[in-house]
Amino acid sequence: MPISPTLAKGILAIVPEVFKDKRGKWSSKRTVSGVLAGACVMQIEANGLDINTLLLALISILPLCFSVFEKK
């Protein structure tokens, strides 16, 4: 099932905002975590859930979990 052009434009407009921090700069922590999480989702979709995809998911969310404790 192909994605409609309107939906694709909406997604392309939202995705860059997700990877920016509060000051509007690109956050490498969020970008790398987002790419790893996307890879994890594609891996689960293709091969199902196994220990490797669980580890990849853990690695992808760890930086986001620790970012809660950083000083502002």
Contact map, one row per residue, 1 for C-alpha under 8 A:
111000000000000000000000000000000000000000000000000000000000000000000000
111100000000000000000000000000000000000000000000000000000000000000000000
111110110000000000000000000000000000000000000000000000000000000000000000
011111110000000000000000000000000000000000000000000000000000000000000000
001111111000000000000000000000000000000000000000000000000000000000000000
000111111100000000000000000000000000000000000000000000000000000000000000
001111111110000000000000000000000000000000000000000000000000000000000000
001111111111000000000000000000000000000000000000000000000000000000000000
000011111111100000000000000000000000000000000000000000000000000000000000
000001111111110000000000000000000000000000000000000000000000000000000000
000000111111111000000000000000000000000000000000000000000000000000000000
000000011111111100000000000000000000000000000000000000000000000000000000
000000001111111110000000000000000000000000000000000000000000000000000000
000000000111111111000000000000000000000000000000000000000000000000000000
000000000011111111100000000000000000000000000000000000000000000000000000
000000000001111111110000000000000000000000000000000000000000000000000000
000000000000111111110000000000000000000000000000000000000000000000000000
000000000000011111110000000001000000000000000000000000000000000000000000
000000000000001111111000011101100100000000000000000000000000000000000000
000000000000000111111111111001000000000000000000000000000000000000000000
000000000000000000111111111000000000000000000000000000000000000000000000
000000000000000000011111100000000000000000000000000000000000000000000000
000000000000000000011111100000000000000000000000000000000000000000000000
000000000000000000011111110000000000000000000000000000000000000000000000
000000000000000000011111111000000000000000000000000000000000000000000000
000000000000000000111001111100100000000000000000000000000000000000000000
000000000000000000111000111111100000000000000000000000000000000000000000
000000000000000000100000011111110000000000000000000000000000000000000000
000000000000000000000000001111111000000000000000000000000000001100000000
000000000000000001110000001111111100000000000000000000000000001100000000
000000000000000000100000011111111110000000000000000000000000000000000000
000000000000000000000000000111111111000000000000000000000001000000000000
000000000000000000000000000011111111100000000000000000000001101100000000
000000000000000000100000000001111111110000000000000000000001000000000000
000000000000000000000000000000111111111000000000000000000000000000000000
000000000000000000000000000000011111111100000000000000011011000000000000
000000000000000000000000000000001111111110000000000000011001100000000000
000000000000000000000000000000000111111111000000000000000000000000000000
000000000000000000000000000000000011111111100000000000000000000000000000
000000000000000000000000000000000001111111110000000010011000000000000000
000000000000000000000000000000000000111111111000000000000000000000000000
000000000000000000000000000000000000011111111100000000000000000000000000
000000000000000000000000000000000000001111111111000010000000000000000000
000000000000000000000000000000000000000111111111110010000000000000000000
000000000000000000000000000000000000000011111111000000000000000000000000
000000000000000000000000000000000000000001111111000000000000000000000000
000000000000000000000000000000000000000000111111100000000000000000000000
000000000000000000000000000000000000000000111111110000000000000000000000
000000000000000000000000000000000000000000010011111011000000000000000000
000000000000000000000000000000000000000000010001111111000000000000000000
000000000000000000000000000000000000000000000000111111100000000000000000
000000000000000000000000000000000000000000000000011111110000000000000000
000000000000000000000000000000000000000100110000111111111000000000000000
000000000000000000000000000000000000000000000000111111111100000000000000
000000000000000000000000000000000000000000000000001111111110000000000000
000000000000000000000000000000000001100100000000000111111111000000000000
000000000000000000000000000000000001100100000000000011111111100000000000
000000000000000000000000000000000000000000000000000001111111110000000000
000000000000000000000000000000000001000000000000000000111111111000000000
000000000000000000000000000000011101100000000000000000011111111100000000
000000000000000000000000000000001000100000000000000000001111111110000000
000000000000000000000000000000000000000000000000000000000111111111000000
000000000000000000000000000011001000000000000000000000000011111111100000
000000000000000000000000000011001000000000000000000000000001111111110000
000000000000000000000000000000000000000000000000000000000000111111110000
000000000000000000000000000000000000000000000000000000000000011111111100
000000000000000000000000000000000000000000000000000000000000001111111100
000000000000000000000000000000000000000000000000000000000000000111111100
000000000000000000000000000000000000000000000000000000000000000001111110
000000000000000000000000000000000000000000000000000000000000000001111111
000000000000000000000000000000000000000000000000000000000000000000001111
000000000000000000000000000000000000000000000000000000000000000000000111
